[in-house]
Amino acid sequence: MNLPNRDTIHFIVYDKNLPIANGRARPIDDYIKFERICVLANYRNKNIGTILYKKMEEYLLMQGKTKYRLASQVQATNFYTKLGYNAISEAYIEADIVHILMQKEV
């Protein structure tokens, strides 16, 4: 299965029939940008976010995609660092929140 550059892929994690986490992966140039990642408050601190990222990366790696980027809120950079992401920008404001662009290559 090829992943055309114009396609965005949405990922959803369920607990039985309840969607508890989601994210999307959007191809841009030579990388995939992860966006709109969220986990319901009651499910945070249970490794759901880690599982979601690993499954997204696993799927995209099978499609031959090896470079990933994301805009991390500053308070979440430690989470992404543990997943292997590195900061590639200075802090900047997006939607009135301080972010840092992060990247991972596998």
Beta strands, then each sheet from edge to edge (+ up, - down):
strand 1: 9-15
strand 2: 18-28
strand 3: 31-39
strand 4: 67-73
strand 5: 86-87
strand 6: 92-94
strand 7: 97-105
sheet 1: 1+ 2- 3+ 4+ 7- 5+
sheet 2: 1+ 2- 3+ 4+ 7- 6+
end
